[in-house]
């Protein structure tokens, strides 16, 4: 029984806390070619997960809907940022939790689009390398 609980604890400890978009929200409109501040939230971890870096990409959904678009399978599109991710608390914006803002220049493309984050972390007490992708569907339009 003790071993069982230890295993459950290990499994729970290894579940990655992931990044997600605070800005933009789903359905937001972003003007093609504009420079926009994107805010990325990171769920807090009890095990001091180490952030290994992120990429942020924008893919246009040429079918006219992003309902079946999965950036992990179909691609991230244009990479708007790739590099370090160092989410911090900002006392001026406490409800955002651990967060980092990125000022990104969006491409001139229009239509429904998937903004995605690919994230690498070393998770849990043993620092298991972990990869995940999250996304938000936005509209590129003036
Ligand atoms: C903290 O949040 C305020 C208000 O949103 C912002 O103006 C400031 O640039 C932020 N500071 C950092 C270090 O991100």
Backbone and ligand atoms as CSV (ligand in chain L), in Angstrom:
chain,resi,resn,atom,element,x,y,z
A,1,UNK,N,N,0.831,-1.203,0.000
A,1,UNK,CA,C,0.000,0.000,0.000
A,1,UNK,C,C,0.869,1.257,0.000
A,2,UNK,N,N,1.934,1.198,0.795
A,2,UNK,CA,C,2.834,2.346,0.859
A,2,UNK,C,C,3.432,2.617,-0.530
A,3,UNK,N,N,3.841,1.528,-1.203
A,3,UNK,CA,C,4.438,1.665,-2.538
A,3,UNK,C,C,3.426,2.269,-3.506
A,4,UNK,N,N,2.185,1.826,-3.383
A,4,UNK,CA,C,1.126,2.338,-4.257
A,4,UNK,C,C,0.977,3.853,-4.098
A,5,UNK,N,N,0.926,4.299,-2.854
A,5,UNK,CA,C,0.765,5.737,-2.622
A,5,UNK,C,C,1.973,6.516,-3.138
A,6,UNK,N,N,3.167,5.917,-2.970
A,6,UNK,CA,C,4.376,6.589,-3.446
A,6,UNK,C,C,4.307,6.759,-4.961
A,7,UNK,N,N,3.808,5.703,-5.632
A,7,UNK,CA,C,3.695,5.760,-7.091
A,7,UNK,C,C,2.716,6.848,-7.514
A,8,UNK,N,N,1.582,6.906,-6.828
A,8,UNK,CA,C,0.572,7.918,-7.150
A,8,UNK,C,C,1.170,9.309,-6.957
A,9,UNK,N,N,1.905,9.471,-5.871
A,9,UNK,CA,C,2.514,10.772,-5.586
A,9,UNK,C,C,3.506,11.134,-6.693
A,10,UNK,N,N,4.280,10.149,-7.125
A,10,UNK,CA,C,5.255,10.390,-8.189
A,10,UNK,C,C,4.546,10.804,-9.473
A,11,UNK,N,N,3.485,10.054,-9.801
A,11,UNK,CA,C,2.742,10.336,-11.028
A,11,UNK,C,C,2.155,11.740,-10.963
A,12,UNK,N,N,1.579,12.085,-9.807
A,12,UNK,CA,C,0.993,13.411,-9.644
A,12,UNK,C,C,2.081,14.477,-9.748
A,13,UNK,N,N,3.233,14.187,-9.149
A,13,UNK,CA,C,4.335,15.144,-9.172
A,13,UNK,C,C,4.859,15.387,-10.565
A,14,UNK,N,N,4.716,14.364,-11.431
A,14,UNK,CA,C,5.262,14.475,-12.778
A,14,UNK,C,C,4.293,15.140,-13.743
A,15,UNK,N,N,3.045,15.371,-13.295
A,15,UNK,CA,C,2.071,16.015,-14.192
A,15,UNK,C,C,2.483,17.464,-14.385
A,16,UNK,N,N,2.742,17.823,-15.607
A,16,UNK,CA,C,3.293,19.148,-15.885
A,16,UNK,C,C,2.246,20.231,-15.680
A,17,UNK,N,N,2.659,21.300,-15.060
A,17,UNK,CA,C,1.875,22.527,-15.031
A,17,UNK,C,C,2.256,23.279,-16.292
A,18,UNK,N,N,1.278,23.682,-17.066
A,18,UNK,CA,C,1.609,24.193,-18.396
A,18,UNK,C,C,1.373,25.691,-18.516
A,19,UNK,N,N,1.894,26.217,-19.582
A,19,UNK,CA,C,1.673,27.614,-19.950
A,19,UNK,C,C,0.342,27.739,-20.676
A,20,UNK,N,N,-0.232,28.942,-20.645
A,20,UNK,CA,C,-1.459,29.210,-21.404
A,20,UNK,C,C,-1.511,30.705,-21.698
A,21,UNK,N,N,-2.328,31.075,-22.670
A,21,UNK,CA,C,-2.447,32.488,-23.032
A,21,UNK,C,C,-3.447,33.199,-22.112
A,22,UNK,N,N,-3.032,34.307,-21.509
A,22,UNK,CA,C,-3.983,35.229,-20.867
A,22,UNK,C,C,-4.417,36.277,-21.888
A,23,UNK,N,N,-3.471,36.714,-22.694
A,23,UNK,CA,C,-3.738,37.638,-23.805
A,23,UNK,C,C,-3.034,37.079,-25.034
A,24,UNK,N,N,-3.720,36.888,-26.154
A,24,UNK,CA,C,-5.147,37.142,-26.375
A,24,UNK,C,C,-6.040,36.036,-25.810
A,25,UNK,N,N,-7.319,36.412,-25.590
A,25,UNK,CA,C,-8.347,35.450,-25.218
A,25,UNK,C,C,-8.912,34.815,-26.483
A,26,UNK,N,N,-9.569,33.653,-26.373
A,26,UNK,CA,C,-10.174,33.025,-27.555
A,26,UNK,C,C,-11.132,33.981,-28.259
A,27,UNK,N,N,-11.046,34.029,-29.583
A,27,UNK,CA,C,-11.939,34.871,-30.372
A,27,UNK,C,C,-11.474,36.301,-30.529
A,28,UNK,N,N,-10.349,36.655,-29.887
A,28,UNK,CA,C,-9.840,38.023,-30.008
A,28,UNK,C,C,-9.468,38.321,-31.452
A,29,UNK,N,N,-9.571,39.606,-31.819
A,29,UNK,CA,C,-9.189,40.051,-33.152
A,29,UNK,C,C,-7.854,40.776,-33.063
A,30,UNK,N,N,-6.927,40.399,-33.944
A,30,UNK,CA,C,-5.621,41.055,-34.009
A,30,UNK,C,C,-5.419,41.541,-35.443
A,31,UNK,N,N,-4.975,42.794,-35.574
A,31,UNK,CA,C,-4.799,43.384,-36.903
A,31,UNK,C,C,-3.545,42.807,-37.561
A,32,UNK,N,N,-3.676,42.395,-38.839
A,32,UNK,CA,C,-2.504,41.874,-39.560
A,32,UNK,C,C,-1.368,42.899,-39.556
A,33,UNK,N,N,-0.158,42.452,-39.293
A,33,UNK,CA,C,1.009,43.320,-39.302
A,33,UNK,C,C,1.195,44.154,-38.052
A,34,UNK,N,N,0.298,43.999,-37.082
A,34,UNK,CA,C,0.407,44.837,-35.882
A,34,UNK,C,C,1.373,44.222,-34.867
A,35,UNK,N,N,1.827,45.055,-33.954
A,35,UNK,CA,C,2.689,44.619,-32.862
A,35,UNK,C,C,1.849,44.584,-31.597
A,36,UNK,N,N,1.778,43.437,-30.979
A,36,UNK,CA,C,0.833,43.182,-29.892
A,36,UNK,C,C,1.588,42.542,-28.727
A,37,UNK,N,N,1.204,42.926,-27.506
A,37,UNK,CA,C,1.764,42.279,-26.323
A,37,UNK,C,C,0.931,41.058,-25.980
A,38,UNK,N,N,1.586,39.922,-26.007
A,38,UNK,CA,C,0.957,38.644,-25.687
A,38,UNK,C,C,1.402,38.278,-24.274
A,39,UNK,N,N,0.414,37.887,-23.422
A,39,UNK,CA,C,0.754,37.535,-22.039
A,39,UNK,C,C,0.545,36.042,-21.822
A,40,UNK,N,N,1.588,35.392,-21.319
A,40,UNK,CA,C,1.572,33.942,-21.118
A,40,UNK,C,C,1.622,33.646,-19.625
A,41,UNK,N,N,0.628,32.888,-19.171
A,41,UNK,CA,C,0.538,32.466,-17.771
A,41,UNK,C,C,1.180,31.091,-17.615
A,42,UNK,N,N,1.808,30.866,-16.493
A,42,UNK,CA,C,2.341,29.537,-16.169
A,42,UNK,C,C,1.726,29.062,-14.858
A,43,UNK,N,N,1.069,27.888,-14.895
A,43,UNK,CA,C,0.536,27.314,-13.662
A,43,UNK,C,C,1.674,27.089,-12.674
A,44,UNK,N,N,1.379,27.351,-11.408
A,44,UNK,CA,C,2.399,27.161,-10.383
A,44,UNK,C,C,2.632,25.679,-10.111
A,45,UNK,N,N,3.853,25.336,-9.871
A,45,UNK,CA,C,4.229,23.955,-9.585
A,45,UNK,C,C,4.811,23.870,-8.187
A,46,UNK,N,N,4.520,22.760,-7.498
A,46,UNK,CA,C,5.099,22.574,-6.160
A,46,UNK,C,C,6.528,22.054,-6.252
A,47,UNK,N,N,6.948,21.649,-7.458
A,47,UNK,CA,C,8.239,20.975,-7.593
A,47,UNK,C,C,9.278,21.814,-8.332
A,48,UNK,N,N,9.042,23.125,-8.414
A,48,UNK,CA,C,10.009,24.007,-9.068
A,48,UNK,C,C,10.417,23.493,-10.439
A,49,UNK,N,N,9.418,23.300,-11.310
A,49,UNK,CA,C,9.713,22.888,-12.673
A,49,UNK,C,C,10.653,23.911,-13.321
A,50,UNK,N,N,11.588,23.405,-14.115
A,50,UNK,CA,C,12.540,24.285,-14.794
A,50,UNK,C,C,12.053,24.534,-16.213
A,51,UNK,N,N,11.904,25.791,-16.557
A,51,UNK,CA,C,11.463,26.157,-17.906
A,51,UNK,C,C,12.645,26.095,-18.865
A,52,UNK,N,N,12.508,25.308,-19.937
A,52,UNK,CA,C,13.598,25.124,-20.900
A,52,UNK,C,C,13.422,25.986,-22.141
A,53,UNK,N,N,12.255,26.622,-22.258
A,53,UNK,CA,C,12.043,27.516,-23.393
A,53,UNK,C,C,10.706,27.272,-24.055
A,54,UNK,N,N,10.262,28.281,-24.791
A,54,UNK,CA,C,9.001,28.167,-25.528
A,54,UNK,C,C,9.189,28.694,-26.949
A,55,UNK,N,N,8.254,28.314,-27.810
A,55,UNK,CA,C,8.085,28.960,-29.108
A,55,UNK,C,C,6.630,29.365,-29.207
A,56,UNK,N,N,6.370,30.511,-29.831
A,56,UNK,CA,C,5.004,30.972,-30.093
A,56,UNK,C,C,4.845,31.068,-31.604
A,57,UNK,N,N,3.811,30.410,-32.120
A,57,UNK,CA,C,3.595,30.386,-33.572
A,57,UNK,C,C,2.189,30.806,-33.933
A,58,UNK,N,N,2.028,31.278,-35.165
A,58,UNK,CA,C,0.711,31.664,-35.682
A,58,UNK,C,C,0.476,30.933,-37.002
A,59,UNK,N,N,-0.588,30.127,-37.038
A,59,UNK,CA,C,-0.948,29.382,-38.246
A,59,UNK,C,C,-2.311,29.843,-38.733
A,60,UNK,N,N,-2.401,30.137,-40.016
A,60,UNK,CA,C,-3.691,30.489,-40.624
A,60,UNK,C,C,-4.447,29.200,-40.939
A,61,UNK,N,N,-5.749,29.184,-40.630
A,61,UNK,CA,C,-6.589,28.016,-40.934
A,61,UNK,C,C,-7.231,28.255,-42.294
A,62,UNK,N,N,-6.599,27.730,-43.339
A,62,UNK,CA,C,-7.041,28.048,-44.703
A,62,UNK,C,C,-8.397,27.439,-45.033
A,63,UNK,N,N,-8.841,26.470,-44.243
A,63,UNK,CA,C,-10.168,25.885,-44.491
A,63,UNK,C,C,-11.287,26.831,-44.050
A,64,UNK,N,N,-10.916,27.948,-43.400
A,64,UNK,CA,C,-11.928,28.908,-42.964
A,64,UNK,C,C,-12.407,28.681,-41.542
A,65,UNK,N,N,-11.975,27.601,-40.930
A,65,UNK,CA,C,-12.279,27.336,-39.523
A,65,UNK,C,C,-11.074,26.643,-38.905
A,66,UNK,N,N,-10.888,26.899,-37.613
A,66,UNK,CA,C,-9.775,26.267,-36.907
A,66,UNK,C,C,-10.255,25.086,-36.072
A,67,UNK,N,N,-11.524,24.676,-36.282
A,67,UNK,CA,C,-12.115,23.648,-35.420
A,67,UNK,C,C,-11.272,22.371,-35.380
A,68,UNK,N,N,-10.712,21.997,-36.537
A,68,UNK,CA,C,-9.957,20.737,-36.584
A,68,UNK,C,C,-8.455,20.962,-36.678
A,69,UNK,N,N,-8.022,22.205,-36.415
A,69,UNK,CA,C,-6.596,22.508,-36.550
A,69,UNK,C,C,-5.882,22.210,-35.242
A,70,UNK,N,N,-4.894,21.342,-35.311
A,70,UNK,CA,C,-4.098,20.985,-34.127
A,70,UNK,C,C,-2.638,21.338,-34.409
A,71,UNK,N,N,-2.148,22.411,-33.796
A,71,UNK,CA,C,-0.780,22.841,-34.120
A,71,UNK,C,C,0.274,21.762,-33.822
A,72,UNK,N,N,-0.023,20.865,-32.880
A,72,UNK,CA,C,0.936,19.791,-32.564
A,72,UNK,C,C,1.067,18.818,-33.731
A,73,UNK,N,N,0.009,18.725,-34.561
A,73,UNK,CA,C,0.018,17.816,-35.712
A,73,UNK,C,C,0.195,18.584,-37.020
A,74,UNK,N,N,-0.508,19.718,-37.122
A,74,UNK,CA,C,-0.612,20.424,-38.398
A,74,UNK,C,C,0.431,21.518,-38.558
A,75,UNK,N,N,1.112,21.858,-37.466
A,75,UNK,CA,C,2.182,22.837,-37.539
A,75,UNK,C,C,1.843,24.143,-36.849
A,76,UNK,N,N,2.899,24.831,-36.398
A,76,UNK,CA,C,2.736,26.086,-35.655
A,76,UNK,C,C,2.651,27.287,-36.577
A,77,UNK,N,N,2.930,27.103,-37.874
A,77,UNK,CA,C,2.870,28.226,-38.814
A,77,UNK,C,C,4.106,29.091,-38.704
A,78,UNK,N,N,3.901,30.390,-38.691
A,78,UNK,CA,C,5.007,31.345,-38.567
A,78,UNK,C,C,5.443,31.430,-37.109
A,79,UNK,N,N,6.717,31.254,-36.851
A,79,UNK,CA,C,7.221,31.362,-35.473
A,79,UNK,C,C,7.445,32.845,-35.150
A,80,UNK,N,N,6.702,33.338,-34.160
A,80,UNK,CA,C,6.793,34.753,-33.777
A,80,UNK,C,C,7.815,34.966,-32.672
A,81,UNK,N,N,8.084,33.917,-31.900
A,81,UNK,CA,C,9.061,33.995,-30.811
A,81,UNK,C,C,9.596,32.599,-30.544
A,82,UNK,N,N,10.869,32.515,-30.281
A,82,UNK,CA,C,11.392,31.269,-29.729
A,82,UNK,C,C,12.560,31.628,-28.836
A,83,UNK,N,N,12.550,31.091,-27.622
A,83,UNK,CA,C,13.614,31.444,-26.692
A,83,UNK,C,C,13.206,31.191,-25.270
A,84,UNK,N,N,13.888,31.866,-24.338
A,84,UNK,CA,C,13.662,31.612,-22.909
A,84,UNK,C,C,12.241,31.970,-22.468
A,85,UNK,N,N,11.757,31.235,-21.460
A,85,UNK,CA,C,10.480,31.534,-20.803
A,85,UNK,C,C,10.774,31.607,-19.318
A,86,UNK,N,N,10.556,32.794,-18.764
A,86,UNK,CA,C,10.919,33.039,-17.368
A,86,UNK,C,C,9.754,33.728,-16.660
A,87,UNK,N,N,8.639,32.994,-16.442
A,87,UNK,CA,C,7.446,33.626,-15.860
A,87,UNK,C,C,7.677,34.079,-14.422
A,88,UNK,N,N,7.204,35.294,-14.111
A,88,UNK,CA,C,7.400,35.895,-12.791
A,88,UNK,C,C,6.075,36.478,-12.307
A,89,UNK,N,N,5.966,36.649,-10.985
A,89,UNK,CA,C,4.854,37.415,-10.435
A,89,UNK,C,C,5.090,38.891,-10.700
A,90,UNK,N,N,4.008,39.595,-11.033
A,90,UNK,CA,C,4.072,41.040,-11.201
A,90,UNK,C,C,3.077,41.619,-10.203
A,91,UNK,N,N,3.579,42.367,-9.208
A,91,UNK,CA,C,2.715,42.873,-8.139
A,91,UNK,C,C,1.665,43.848,-8.687
A,92,UNK,N,N,1.892,44.415,-9.879
A,92,UNK,CA,C,0.887,45.290,-10.499
A,92,UNK,C,C,-0.218,44.492,-11.181
A,93,UNK,N,N,-0.011,43.178,-11.320
A,93,UNK,CA,C,-0.943,42.339,-12.073
A,93,UNK,C,C,-1.021,40.971,-11.385
A,94,UNK,N,N,-1.406,40.981,-10.071
A,94,UNK,CA,C,-1.282,39.744,-9.272
A,94,UNK,C,C,-2.182,38.611,-9.765
A,95,UNK,N,N,-3.370,38.957,-10.331
A,95,UNK,CA,C,-4.299,37.893,-10.742
A,95,UNK,C,C,-3.749,37.092,-11.926
A,96,UNK,N,N,-2.722,37.599,-12.588
A,96,UNK,CA,C,-2.109,36.863,-13.705
A,96,UNK,C,C,-1.223,35.722,-13.202
A,97,UNK,N,N,-0.900,35.720,-11.916
A,97,UNK,CA,C,-0.040,34.669,-11.391
A,97,UNK,C,C,1.351,34.747,-11.992
A,98,UNK,N,N,1.977,33.584,-12.143
A,98,UNK,CA,C,3.267,33.556,-12.832
A,98,UNK,C,C,3.013,33.871,-14.298
A,99,UNK,N,N,3.678,34.876,-14.815
A,99,UNK,CA,C,3.383,35.301,-16.191
A,99,UNK,C,C,4.597,35.975,-16.805
A,100,UNK,N,N,4.591,35.997,-18.130
A,100,UNK,CA,C,5.573,36.783,-18.864
A,100,UNK,C,C,4.894,37.358,-20.102
A,101,UNK,N,N,5.210,38.607,-20.411
A,101,UNK,CA,C,4.657,39.255,-21.598
A,101,UNK,C,C,5.699,39.271,-22.711
A,102,UNK,N,N,5.214,39.056,-23.927
A,102,UNK,CA,C,6.073,39.091,-25.109
A,102,UNK,C,C,5.471,40.075,-26.097
A,103,UNK,N,N,6.273,40.996,-26.600
A,103,UNK,CA,C,5.806,41.947,-27.605
A,103,UNK,C,C,6.166,41.373,-28.968
A,104,UNK,N,N,5.123,41.011,-29.725
A,104,UNK,CA,C,5.315,40.254,-30.959
A,104,UNK,C,C,4.729,41.008,-32.138
A,105,UNK,N,N,5.408,40.936,-33.261
A,105,UNK,CA,C,4.880,41.492,-34.510
A,105,UNK,C,C,4.217,40.363,-35.292
A,106,UNK,N,N,2.918,40.536,-35.535
A,106,UNK,CA,C,2.139,39.515,-36.235
A,106,UNK,C,C,2.305,39.660,-37.741
A,107,UNK,N,N,2.215,38.554,-38.476
A,107,UNK,CA,C,2.328,38.620,-39.931
A,107,UNK,C,C,1.102,39.286,-40.545
A,108,UNK,N,N,1.160,39.539,-41.856
A,108,UNK,CA,C,0.085,40.231,-42.555
A,108,UNK,C,C,-1.066,39.340,-42.968
A,109,UNK,N,N,-1.056,38.095,-42.519
A,109,UNK,CA,C,-2.097,37.138,-42.922
A,109,UNK,C,C,-3.438,37.491,-42.290
A,110,UNK,N,N,-4.526,37.056,-42.944
A,110,UNK,CA,C,-5.864,37.318,-42.418
A,110,UNK,C,C,-6.634,36.004,-42.262
A,111,UNK,N,N,-7.717,36.083,-41.481
A,111,UNK,CA,C,-8.603,34.938,-41.313
A,111,UNK,C,C,-8.416,34.254,-39.974
A,112,UNK,N,N,-9.254,33.239,-39.719
A,112,UNK,CA,C,-9.139,32.501,-38.461
A,112,UNK,C,C,-7.761,31.851,-38.357
A,113,UNK,N,N,-7.161,31.958,-37.185
A,113,UNK,CA,C,-5.771,31.537,-37.014
A,113,UNK,C,C,-5.586,30.914,-35.634
A,114,UNK,N,N,-4.583,30.050,-35.536
A,114,UNK,CA,C,-4.258,29.403,-34.268
A,114,UNK,C,C,-2.938,29.963,-33.769
A,115,UNK,N,N,-3.000,30.589,-32.607
A,115,UNK,CA,C,-1.782,31.060,-31.933
A,115,UNK,C,C,-1.404,29.976,-30.926
A,116,UNK,N,N,-0.200,29.446,-31.036
A,116,UNK,CA,C,0.163,28.303,-30.198
A,116,UNK,C,C,1.463,28.543,-29.445
A,117,UNK,N,N,1.590,27.817,-28.349
A,117,UNK,CA,C,2.829,27.787,-27.565
A,117,UNK,C,C,3.312,26.345,-27.535
A,118,UNK,N,N,4.548,26.127,-27.925
A,118,UNK,CA,C,5.223,24.851,-27.676
A,118,UNK,C,C,6.188,25.083,-26.522
A,119,UNK,N,N,6.094,24.232,-25.512
A,119,UNK,CA,C,6.815,24.471,-24.249
A,119,UNK,C,C,7.618,23.240,-23.847
A,120,UNK,N,N,8.846,23.475,-23.418
A,120,UNK,CA,C,9.675,22.411,-22.861
A,120,UNK,C,C,9.965,22.736,-21.403
A,121,UNK,N,N,9.810,21.718,-20.554
A,121,UNK,CA,C,10.089,21.896,-19.130
A,121,UNK,C,C,10.816,20.661,-18.602
A,122,UNK,N,N,11.513,20.837,-17.499
A,122,UNK,CA,C,12.035,19.708,-16.727
A,122,UNK,C,C,11.184,19.668,-15.454
A,123,UNK,N,N,10.359,18.605,-15.330
A,123,UNK,CA,C,9.225,18.592,-14.406
A,123,UNK,C,C,9.457,17.653,-13.227
A,124,UNK,N,N,9.028,18.115,-12.050
A,124,UNK,CA,C,9.011,17.269,-10.863
A,124,UNK,C,C,10.367,17.221,-10.181
A,125,UNK,N,N,10.405,16.470,-9.072
A,125,UNK,CA,C,11.657,16.411,-8.305
A,125,UNK,C,C,12.786,15.817,-9.140
A,126,UNK,N,N,12.426,14.892,-10.069
A,126,UNK,CA,C,13.454,14.247,-10.904
A,126,UNK,C,C,13.719,14.991,-12.202
A,127,UNK,N,N,12.959,16.089,-12.429
A,127,UNK,CA,C,13.157,16.929,-13.620
A,127,UNK,C,C,13.025,16.115,-14.911
A,128,UNK,N,N,11.819,15.532,-15.078
A,128,UNK,CA,C,11.505,14.762,-16.280
A,128,UNK,C,C,11.310,15.724,-17.453
A,129,UNK,N,N,12.043,15.548,-18.563
A,129,UNK,CA,C,11.829,16.438,-19.704
A,129,UNK,C,C,10.436,16.244,-20.293
A,130,UNK,N,N,9.725,17.352,-20.474
A,130,UNK,CA,C,8.313,17.312,-20.848
A,130,UNK,C,C,8.049,18.352,-21.929
A,131,UNK,N,N,7.272,17.951,-22.926
A,131,UNK,CA,C,6.953,18.826,-24.049
A,131,UNK,C,C,5.441,18.937,-24.163
A,132,UNK,N,N,4.905,20.134,-24.309
A,132,UNK,CA,C,3.468,20.261,-24.543
A,132,UNK,C,C,3.162,21.465,-25.427
A,133,UNK,N,N,1.995,21.417,-26.034
A,133,UNK,CA,C,1.545,22.473,-26.942
A,133,UNK,C,C,0.165,22.929,-26.491
A,134,UNK,N,N,-0.024,24.235,-26.356
A,134,UNK,CA,C,-1.350,24.795,-26.079
A,134,UNK,C,C,-1.640,25.845,-27.146
A,135,UNK,N,N,-2.914,26.159,-27.348
A,135,UNK,CA,C,-3.222,27.144,-28.377
A,135,UNK,C,C,-4.491,27.916,-28.042
A,136,UNK,N,N,-4.677,29.001,-28.794
A,136,UNK,CA,C,-5.883,29.802,-28.718
A,136,UNK,C,C,-6.236,30.184,-30.158
A,137,UNK,N,N,-7.541,30.144,-30.465
A,137,UNK,CA,C,-8.000,30.515,-31.820
A,137,UNK,C,C,-8.367,31.983,-31.825
A,138,UNK,N,N,-7.761,32.722,-32.750
A,138,UNK,CA,C,-8.008,34.154,-32.872
A,138,UNK,C,C,-8.431,34.476,-34.304
A,139,UNK,N,N,-8.794,35.736,-34.521
A,139,UNK,CA,C,-9.153,36.205,-35.860
A,139,UNK,C,C,-8.153,37.279,-36.255
A,140,UNK,N,N,-7.503,37.071,-37.399
A,140,UNK,CA,C,-6.607,38.103,-37.936
A,140,UNK,C,C,-7.422,38.958,-38.892
A,141,UNK,N,N,-7.685,40.203,-38.465
A,141,UNK,CA,C,-8.560,41.074,-39.255
A,141,UNK,C,C,-8.365,42.526,-38.825
A,142,UNK,N,N,-8.522,43.455,-39.770
A,142,UNK,CA,C,-8.426,44.887,-39.431
A,142,UNK,C,C,-9.665,45.346,-38.684
L,1,LIG,C1,C,3.753,44.651,-14.486
L,1,LIG,O1,O,2.431,44.976,-14.846
L,1,LIG,C2,C,2.245,46.342,-15.196
L,1,LIG,C3,C,0.764,46.572,-15.427
L,1,LIG,O2,O,0.210,45.599,-16.287
L,1,LIG,C4,C,3.106,46.640,-16.432
L,1,LIG,O3,O,2.967,47.995,-16.819
L,1,LIG,C5,C,4.570,46.333,-16.147
L,1,LIG,O4,O,5.327,46.502,-17.323
L,1,LIG,C6,C,4.718,44.911,-15.644
L,1,LIG,N1,N,6.099,44.683,-15.210
L,1,LIG,C7,C,6.816,43.646,-15.632
L,1,LIG,C8,C,8.188,43.522,-15.074
L,1,LIG,O5,O,6.376,42.809,-16.420
